[in-house]
Amino acid sequence: MAASMREVAALAGVSMGTISNVLNKPDMVSAATRERVEAAIAQLGFVRNDAARQLRAGQSRMLAVVVLDARNPFFLDVAAGAESVADVNDLLTVIVGSGESEERENRQLRLLMEQRVQGILLSPVGENVPMLDNLDRQGTPVVLLDRGSHAPGRSSVAVDDVLGGRLAARHLMDLGHRTLVYVGGPDSIRQVRDRRSGALTAVAESASTRMSTVWSTSLSIEAGARAAARIFDMTDDPPTGVVCANDLLALGVLQECVHRGVRVPEDLAIVGYDDIDYAAGAAVPLTSISQPRAELGKAAAELLLEQVSASGAHEFRQLTFEPSLVVRGSTDQGWRAR
C-alpha cells in the first residue's frame, strides 16, 4: 500500500498542516523541520497524489494535443514542439489521435473536458466541432492546430496550404509535366481541400495542363498504394506527375511504383507534403512541401498558455506559416548521378 501523508506526519512527529507546507510552501517551514519531513518521505516512499489535489482545484496539469493520426510522424513532430513548451511550464503532454473520425474526435474531447485539462491543441477532422461550445462554456482553452480559424475568438496556428499545393503543382509543371493527378485523403479535412485548391490554381495558369483527382479514405501509406493502383488504370492520357496531400500517401504511391517496376521519376514524378523524416530516407528520396513541424506545435502551445494565464481581456491570434519546396529524387531525374 502507498504511504499516506498521515503516516509521514506521524513518523516525522509533525502536523498534517506542516506536511502540506513542506510539499506546497517549503519556505514557510524551518530547515530542520523540512529535513525531518523529507527524511520521513524518503523512508516511507511517499508519493503525493497530484491527481486528487488537481481535482480539488478543478484543473489538471495536462495539455492535450488532439491530432488526425497519432501515428503520423508529422503530428508526432508537431506534438514534440508543443511538449517543449509544456515541459518548461511543468505540464504533462497527452497526445490523442482522432483517427480522422468526427465521432471519435467528439468522444475524446468530451473525455478531456471531464479530465479538466489545462487546454487542448486541436487539429479538427471537419469544419464543425460540436464539443467546442461545451469546452468554451467550461472555460477550457482550445487552440486550432494545423488549421486556420475564421473566428475572432479562437487562436490558431496553420500553414498556407493553398500556397503549398500551388508550389507542388508548379514544380511539376516547370519540369514539363502536363498531365497531373492529385491524390487526396478525406475531403472533409480542410488541409486536403486547400492543397488541392492550390494545385488547381497552378494548373489553371497553363492551358496545356490538366489535373484529375483520386480521393482516398485516409491519409496513410496503404491508402496511397491503393490510389496508385487506380492511377495505373488511367490508360487514356495517363498522368506523369502526382501531387499527394501528405507524405504518407506519397510513400504509398512510391511503394506501388517499386512493386510494379514503374520508374520514379522517369515514368512518374511524385511530390509529397509535410517533409517528414521518412521522406528523405525513402528508396527514391521524396520531393515534398516542407512545413515547420516543431514550430507549429511550439507556437500553438504558447498561444494556449497565453490564454490560460490571461486574467482579463485576451487577444486571440491566428498565425500562418509559409511552406517551402524541398526537391529530391522523386522529381529530379539526375539524382542518381549525384
Secondary structure, DSSP 4 states (H G I P E B T S, - for coil): ----HHHHHHHHT--HHHHHHHHH-GGGS-HHHHHHHHHHHHHHT----HHHHHHHHT--SEEEEEES-TTSHHHHHHHHHHHHHHHHTT-EEEEEE-TT-HHHHHHHHHHHHHTT-SEEEE--SSS--THHHHHHHHT--EEEESS----TT--EEEE-HHHHHHHHHHHHHHTT--EEEEEE--TTSHHHHHHHHHHHHHHHT-TT-EEEEEE-SSSSHHHHHHHHHHHHT--SS--SEEEESSHHHHHHHHHHHHHHT--TTTT-EEEEEE--HHHHTSSSPPEEEE--HHHHHHHHHHHHHHHHH--S-----EEEEPPEEE--TTT-TTGGG-
